């Protein structure tokens, strides 16, 4: 264990040239700044910049997290999708609140978003489902996420059967598929620094709009 500790301590962080974070010209709305950072991550070639950790509250009250893809950022909030009968779907039904964490390692940038979550309309959810690849639709059509699986061969056979159903009916939509939107109440932008003089900006929603300010590293 002590050897592993040394290995971990020797890993370099914040390598390469890091972007500037000019806090003197912050936009009034965090959605605008997030979009700017996301597009910059795409331009800089960050792999899967739309991947985010979605943290919810488990049915037993403990933390529950997994990585999902951000589908869109609108004036209403950050969007992602899941089956409403999956573990995270049941958690969101019981407590419709979540936290999102984005981390773009090559840029030493992190964004944390907290807020309430609402399900989309059936039409919105169906449109998101049909925009997925055939393989992703076939897997989601099973509606068995997080359920126990006895054998991988059973998985493969059932996915093939679902793919056949989709090929026969291209407009087929999984009945539980749901597009969710997180309405942010708090958004934090974190820019790492090689000398650990990290810059943190927090936006908080108020009745009058967004308030923003700096946080200590």
C-alpha positions in Angstrom: 0.0 0.0 0.0 2.9 2.4 0.8 4.4 1.7 -2.6 1.1 2.6 -4.3 1.0 5.9 -2.3 4.4 6.9 -3.7 3.2 6.0 -7.3 0.2 8.2 -6.9 2.2 11.1 -5.4 4.6 11.0 -8.4 1.8 11.5 -11.0 2.2 14.9 -12.7 -0.9 17.1 -12.7 -1.6 20.4 -14.5 0.8 19.6 -17.3 1.1 21.7 -20.5 -0.1 25.2 -21.1 -3.3 26.0 -19.2 -5.9 28.5 -20.3 -6.5 31.9 -18.7 -9.6 32.6 -16.7 -10.3 36.4 -16.8 -12.8 37.0 -14.0 -13.0 40.7 -14.8 -15.4 40.0 -17.7 -17.7 37.3 -16.4 -21.1 37.0 -18.2 -24.2 37.5 -16.1 -25.5 34.0 -16.8 -23.5 30.8 -16.0 -25.1 29.0 -19.1 -23.1 31.4 -21.3 -19.8 30.8 -19.5 -20.3 27.1 -19.5 -21.0 27.0 -23.2 -17.8 29.0 -23.8 -15.8 26.6 -21.7 -17.4 23.5 -23.3 -16.7 24.8 -26.9 -13.1 25.6 -25.9 -12.7 22.0 -24.6 -14.0 20.7 -28.0 -11.6 23.0 -29.9 -8.7 21.9 -27.7 -9.4 18.2 -28.5 -10.5 17.1 -25.0 -11.9 13.6 -25.3 -15.6 13.2 -24.5 -15.9 16.8 -23.2 -19.7 16.2 -22.8 -19.2 13.4 -20.3 -20.3 14.3 -16.8 -20.7 12.7 -13.4 -24.3 12.8 -12.4 -24.7 12.5 -8.6 -28.1 11.7 -7.1 -29.4 10.5 -3.7 -29.9 6.8 -3.4 -33.1 5.3 -2.2 -31.3 4.4 1.0 -30.2 8.1 1.4 -26.6 7.4 0.4 -24.7 9.2 -2.5 -25.1 7.6 -5.9 -23.1 8.6 -9.0 -22.4 7.5 -12.5 -21.1 9.1 -15.8 -23.6 10.2 -18.4 -23.5 12.3 -21.6 -24.8 15.9 -21.5 -27.3 16.1 -24.3 -27.8 19.9 -24.5 -27.6 23.1 -22.5 -30.6 25.4 -22.9 -32.0 28.4 -21.1 -33.8 25.9 -18.9 -30.7 24.0 -17.9 -28.5 20.9 -18.5 -30.1 17.9 -20.2 -29.4 14.2 -19.9 -31.4 11.0 -20.4 -32.2 7.7 -18.7 -34.8 5.1 -18.3 -37.3 6.3 -15.6 -37.3 2.7 -14.2 -33.5 2.5 -13.9 -31.8 3.0 -10.6 -31.1 6.7 -11.3 -34.6 7.1 -12.7 -36.1 5.8 -9.5 -33.8 8.0 -7.5 -34.8 11.1 -9.4 -38.4 10.2 -9.0 -38.0 9.9 -5.2 -35.9 13.0 -4.9 -35.7 15.2 -8.1 -32.4 16.9 -7.4 -28.9 16.2 -8.8 -25.4 17.5 -9.1 -23.3 17.4 -12.3 -19.5 17.4 -12.4 -17.5 18.1 -15.6 -13.7 17.7 -15.5 -11.5 18.6 -18.5 -8.1 17.4 -17.3 -5.9 18.8 -20.1 -7.3 22.3 -19.3 -7.3 21.8 -15.5 -10.9 23.0 -15.6 -13.9 21.7 -13.6 -17.5 22.8 -13.5 -20.0 21.8 -10.8 -23.8 22.3 -11.3 -26.4 21.7 -8.6 -30.2 22.0 -8.9 -33.6 20.4 -9.3 -34.4 17.9 -12.1 -37.6 17.6 -14.1 -38.6 15.0 -16.7 -39.3 16.1 -20.3 -42.5 15.6 -22.2 -43.1 12.2 -24.0 -42.4 13.9 -27.3 -39.1 15.4 -26.1 -38.0 12.0 -24.6 -39.0 10.1 -27.8 -37.1 12.6 -30.0 -34.0 12.0 -27.8 -34.4 8.2 -28.0 -34.7 8.2 -31.8 -31.6 10.4 -32.1 -29.5 7.6 -30.5 -27.5 5.0 -32.5 -29.3 1.7 -33.3 -27.1 -0.1 -30.9 -27.8 2.3 -28.1 -31.5 2.1 -28.8 -31.5 -1.7 -28.8 -29.8 -1.8 -25.4 -32.1 0.9 -23.9 -35.2 -0.9 -25.3 -34.6 -3.8 -22.9 -35.3 -1.5 -19.9 -33.1 -3.7 -17.6 -30.4 -1.3 -16.5 -28.8 -2.3 -13.1 -30.9 -5.5 -12.9 -28.9 -8.6 -12.1 -27.5 -10.5 -15.1 -26.6 -14.2 -14.9 -24.8 -14.6 -18.2 -23.3 -12.3 -20.9 -24.7 -14.6 -23.6 -28.2 -13.7 -22.4 -27.4 -10.1 -22.7 -26.1 -10.5 -26.3 -29.1 -12.6 -27.4 -31.6 -10.1 -25.9 -29.8 -7.1 -27.5 -29.9 -8.9 -30.9 -33.6 -9.5 -30.5 -34.2 -5.8 -29.6 -32.1 -4.7 -32.6 -34.3 -6.8 -34.8 -37.4 -5.2 -33.4 -35.9 -1.7 -34.1 -35.0 -2.7 -37.7 -38.6 -3.8 -38.2 -40.0 -0.7 -36.5 -37.6 2.2 -36.8 -39.9 4.5 -34.9 -40.0 2.2 -31.8 -39.3 4.1 -28.6 -38.5 2.6 -25.2 -41.6 3.4 -23.0 -39.5 4.4 -20.0 -36.9 6.6 -21.8 -36.9 10.1 -20.3 -35.1 13.3 -21.1 -34.3 15.1 -17.9 -33.4 18.8 -17.4 -31.5 20.0 -14.4 -32.4 23.6 -13.5 -29.3 25.0 -11.9 -29.4 26.7 -8.5 -25.7 26.9 -8.1 -22.8 26.7 -10.7 -19.1 26.7 -9.9 -16.3 27.2 -12.4 -12.8 26.0 -11.3 -9.6 26.8 -13.1 -6.5 24.9 -11.9 -3.1 26.5 -11.5 0.3 24.9 -11.4 1.2 26.8 -8.2 -2.2 25.8 -6.7 -3.5 29.3 -6.9 -6.7 28.0 -8.3 -9.5 30.3 -9.4 -13.0 29.6 -8.4 -16.2 31.5 -9.4 -19.6 30.6 -8.0 -23.0 31.6 -9.5 -26.1 31.4 -7.3 -29.6 31.8 -8.5 -31.7 34.4 -6.6 -35.2 35.8 -7.0 -33.6 38.8 -8.8 -31.4 36.7 -11.1 -27.9 35.3 -10.8 -25.3 36.5 -8.2 -21.7 35.6 -8.7 -18.5 35.8 -6.6 -15.1 34.4 -6.0 -14.3 31.4 -3.7 -11.0 30.6 -1.9 -9.2 27.6 -3.5 
